[in-house]
Amino acid sequence: MFPPTLSVAAVLAATTNFISAAVAQNTPAIVVPVAPTYNVPFGIEAAGKDLGAAPIQLTASGGRIYIGGKQDPPTNCSSPQTVHDFATFVWHSDKTLWLYTQDPLHTQQVWAMSPDGLTGYATAKEQRPDDGLTPFEIDSNTRVVTFKGVGAKACPTDSTKPGQYGVWFSNAEKPGNLNGCVSVDLKAYKAEARDACTYSHLPSCDEAPKSCGGMMV
């Protein structure tokens, strides 16, 4: 029973406030993705009607950037997390794009190779296309990532890796003469708590003189 001095209106107000507080406490907070600025770690997710309803995280393995797929376990990470099924990036003011790493000897720069925008990454000792390093842009409103003003396409890799697509920044219908490519939006989102890691890469000429220099499609 409420004390007799409380009015019906006061009782209703108190009850409403109690219910509202209980609902708020049990409702998950809505996280709104934020476009990254320079030198801030971020992730990238791919979205498109041909990829399904849920966005797919970008991964990095063997010197290539992929949409989805199983990522090679990164090394030299800044914390002992055991699962890294996504890649983390950093964007610099010179419009270059890098994988987020803490090892200054193994910085890994993202490239998009002409003419069709095949996308991968390499250390300073590895082969990189000179005309494919800049400019990467991230729209501050839409968060969409482009290279030289061109959006991305997702191209299937092979039948043994379902759900994995190669990334191509291209206006061509069939980048690299590949079938089944679809247009996608690559959307960056700030992720400052992410680990800095070293991602698997193609061997440099110093590491493997007989097999260096190849860029796998």
C-alpha positions in Angstrom: 0.0 0.0 0.0 1.2 3.5 -0.8 1.1 6.2 1.9 -2.3 8.0 1.9 -0.5 11.3 1.2 0.6 10.3 -2.3 -1.8 11.2 -5.1 -2.8 8.8 -7.8 -0.8 10.9 -10.3 2.3 10.6 -8.1 1.9 6.8 -7.8 1.5 6.5 -11.6 4.6 8.6 -12.2 6.7 6.6 -9.8 5.5 3.3 -11.3 6.3 4.6 -14.9 9.8 5.8 -13.9 10.5 2.4 -12.2 9.4 0.4 -15.3 11.4 2.8 -17.7 14.5 2.3 -15.6 14.1 -1.5 -15.6 13.7 -1.6 -19.4 16.7 0.7 -20.0 18.8 -1.4 -17.7 18.0 -4.6 -19.8 18.2 -3.0 -23.3 21.5 -3.3 -25.1 23.2 0.0 -26.0 23.0 0.8 -29.7 26.5 1.2 -31.0 26.8 3.6 -33.9 29.8 3.0 -36.1 32.1 6.0 -36.5 34.4 6.8 -39.4 38.0 6.6 -38.4 40.4 9.6 -38.6 44.1 9.4 -39.4 46.3 7.1 -37.3 43.4 5.5 -35.5 42.9 1.7 -35.7 39.8 0.6 -37.5 38.1 -2.4 -39.1 36.4 -2.7 -42.5 33.2 -4.6 -43.3 31.8 -5.3 -46.7 28.1 -4.9 -47.4 26.1 -5.6 -50.5 22.9 -7.3 -51.6 24.8 -10.1 -53.2 26.7 -10.8 -49.9 23.7 -11.5 -47.7 22.0 -9.5 -45.0 24.9 -9.2 -42.5 28.1 -7.3 -43.3 31.3 -9.4 -43.7 34.6 -8.5 -42.1 37.8 -8.0 -44.1 40.6 -10.4 -43.4 44.3 -10.5 -44.3 46.3 -13.6 -45.2 49.3 -14.4 -47.4 49.7 -10.9 -48.7 46.1 -10.5 -49.9 43.1 -8.7 -48.5 39.9 -10.7 -48.5 36.2 -10.3 -47.6 35.5 -13.1 -45.2 37.2 -16.5 -45.2 39.5 -18.0 -42.6 42.3 -15.7 -41.7 45.8 -17.0 -41.0 46.6 -16.5 -37.3 48.4 -13.2 -37.0 51.6 -13.1 -34.9 53.4 -10.5 -32.7 50.0 -9.3 -31.4 49.9 -6.6 -28.7 47.7 -8.8 -26.4 47.3 -12.6 -25.9 43.9 -12.8 -27.7 43.5 -16.2 -29.4 40.9 -15.3 -32.0 41.6 -12.8 -34.8 39.0 -13.4 -37.6 39.3 -9.9 -38.9 42.0 -7.5 -40.0 42.7 -4.1 -38.5 43.9 -1.1 -40.4 45.4 2.4 -40.0 45.0 5.3 -42.4 47.6 8.0 -42.7 47.4 11.7 -43.8 49.2 10.9 -47.1 46.2 8.7 -48.0 48.1 5.5 -47.6 46.5 2.5 -45.9 48.3 0.1 -43.6 47.6 -3.0 -41.5 47.8 -2.1 -37.8 51.0 -3.6 -36.5 53.3 -2.8 -33.5 56.5 -4.2 -35.2 58.4 -1.3 -36.9 60.4 -3.8 -38.9 57.4 -5.4 -40.4 55.0 -2.6 -41.3 52.6 -3.8 -43.9 51.2 -1.4 -46.5 48.0 -2.1 -48.4 48.2 -1.7 -52.2 45.7 -1.9 -55.1 47.4 -3.0 -58.3 46.6 -1.5 -61.8 44.8 -1.9 -64.0 41.9 -3.7 -62.2 42.6 -2.9 -58.5 43.7 -6.3 -57.2 44.2 -5.5 -53.5 46.9 -6.9 -51.1 49.6 -5.8 -48.7 53.4 -6.1 -48.4 56.3 -5.1 -46.2 59.0 -2.7 -47.3 61.1 -5.7 -48.5 58.4 -7.1 -50.7 57.2 -6.2 -54.1 54.6 -3.4 -54.2 53.1 -1.6 -57.2 54.4 2.0 -57.1 51.2 3.4 -58.6 49.0 1.4 -56.3 49.7 2.8 -52.8 47.7 6.1 -52.7 45.1 7.7 -52.5 42.9 5.6 -50.3 39.9 7.7 -49.1 37.4 7.2 -46.3 34.2 9.2 -46.5 33.6 10.9 -43.2 29.8 10.5 -43.5 29.2 7.2 -45.3 32.4 5.5 -44.0 32.9 4.0 -47.5 36.5 3.2 -48.5 37.6 4.0 -52.1 40.9 3.9 -54.0 41.5 6.7 -56.6 37.8 7.4 -56.4 36.8 3.9 -57.3 34.6 1.6 -55.2 35.2 -2.1 -54.5 34.2 -5.3 -56.0 34.1 -8.8 -54.4 35.3 -11.6 -56.6 35.1 -15.3 -55.5 38.5 -16.9 -54.9 37.9 -20.6 -55.6 35.5 -23.4 -54.9 37.5 -24.7 -51.9 37.0 -21.4 -50.0 33.3 -20.7 -49.9 32.3 -17.4 -48.5 35.7 -15.8 -49.3 36.1 -13.1 -51.8 39.1 -11.2 -53.2 38.9 -7.4 -53.0 39.3 -5.4 -56.2 39.0 -1.6 -56.5 37.6 -1.6 -60.1 34.9 -0.3 -62.4 35.4 -3.3 -64.7 32.6 -5.9 -64.9 35.1 -8.7 -64.7 38.2 -7.5 -62.8 41.1 -9.8 -63.6 38.8 -11.5 -66.1 37.1 -13.2 -63.2 33.5 -14.3 -63.2 31.0 -13.8 -60.4 32.3 -10.4 -59.2 29.8 -8.1 -57.5 29.9 -4.5 -56.3 30.2 -3.9 -52.6 30.6 -1.1 -50.1 33.6 -1.3 -47.9 32.7 0.6 -44.7 35.4 1.5 -42.2 34.6 1.8 -38.5 36.7 3.0 -35.6 38.1 0.2 -33.4 40.6 1.7 -31.1 40.7 -1.3 -28.7 41.9 -3.7 -31.5 45.2 -5.5 -31.3 48.2 -4.5 -33.3 49.5 -7.7 -35.1 51.7 -8.9 -37.9 49.7 -10.7 -40.7 51.0 -13.6 -42.8 52.7 -12.4 -45.9 54.5 -13.6 -49.1 58.2 -14.2 -48.5 60.6 -11.3 -49.5 63.6 -11.9 -51.8 65.8 -11.9 -48.7 63.7 -14.6 -47.0 63.1 -16.9 -50.1 65.2 -15.8 -53.1 63.8 -18.6 -55.3 60.1 -17.9 -54.8 59.9 -14.1 -54.0 58.1 -11.5 -56.0 54.9 -13.4 -56.9 51.5 -11.8 -56.4 48.7 -14.4 -56.2 45.4 -13.6 -57.9 
